[in-house]
Amino acid sequence: MSRLNSVWTRRRLLAAGAATAVASGLSACGRAEGTTLRFWAMGREGEVAAELMEGFEREHPGIKVRVEQLPWTAAHEKLLTAFAGDATPDLAQVGNTWLPEMQALGALEPLEPYLARTPALAAADYFAGIWATNEAGGQRVGLPWYVDTRLMFVRQDLLQRAGVRTIPSDWAGWRAALARLRGAGMDTPILLPTNEFEPLLALALQQPGELLRDGGRFGNFSAPGFRAALGFYLERFQRGEAPGLSNNQVANLWQEFGRGTFAFYISGPWNIGEFKRRLPPELATAWSTAE
């Protein structure tokens, strides 16, 4: 499954949702000279975005961008609190599933006027489905930044120690691998944070049938495929293979993965770099990913 991050802008402010659009919007409004924009970016992206701003500011003299980094776990609440207190940033990175909520609150600036005078940002340059996810209430309120998928992070060394020679490629193999790991003494061989819907959605997308019904207006949660996915997901907790924890309750995900607290974890590809950076060198060949 994919995850989309968008850039959205604050209502009643003049910024648009990407570097070139910011420059065009500011120039058109006659406020480019001496303007400072606040940009909230989450997680690792916040670190990288800050590194990119030097080049942007060279290309657009008079515009400064102050990047403020937020953890993903606190971002949604902080955005809502900022809106309630009239203290939102000019731009922010947002998961596309949050856009309809923000638009319904009146927190987002419609971008059509800025896009009309920014030919470098053309809908034809994006996948149609991804472009459409940045519309809410009949208005364009964000621009796609990146799209990624989900991966399974696996401690191959622990699987091999438990007698599992290959990474499972189907649910039956996954069940068997988890049972072998439990038999080898691992209490909770898979981490499925209870506040992350993506693993369940990934399981549902593997099933036949549509995920939505009635013209995409409702979830098709009563369909046999989704019920099978939900059953497999719940089974992991019922058998004690997954702890009933949210990601906020895991103090240091990378450290626990390195310790062998769990052998399977579903997350995004941004964590490939994080695991490489945070795990000790002796574990460099002990883990891998599987789609």
C-alpha angles and dihedrals in degrees: 000000000000135000122207127203119197136187114233131184136222119258115249092023123101103231124114129209109267139031099268093041091051091054094046094045094050094046092049091051092049093238103108095109112090096352121152120196125200113219121187113204127176134227121331090347089067091059093049094044090056090055091053096053096078091065092044093051091050090055092046110040114200095031118101124186119204109200116206117192121219131181113245090233092064100031101092095049092043092052092051092046091049091051092049089051095043089242103116122143122250092245133012140181109241136176106247092238088069096055099085090052093049092046092050089055091053091242099129133079114228107242102203095100091052094045091050090065096036107073091173088074104063127165089225089068092064134064106264094234093051093046090052094055089068093063122090130169090004092301134103105240102163145023126228113256102176142335125213140170136228125265134192112236110210135190096219093182091060091048091052091047088055092050098260105133101184136032109262115258099189140029094263091054091046092053090050093048092050090050091051091050091050089049089053091057104267108137100200111015096177131049115212106168108218093222094056116085096183098088091054091045091050090053091048092051089057090064128085117256134049123301091215132044139195096040094318094302098115139033114256091226096146093057117112092243096056092042089054091050092048091048092053091046094049091045090066090061095039091055091047093243093123124043117234093242135129119223088255089064094056104085097201116006096190094047092050091049089051092049090054095244087141134008101202128052129164114214143128129288091255086078092063089077092041093054091047090050099042105036119083117259093249089066095051092108097031096083139043141164134253128191 
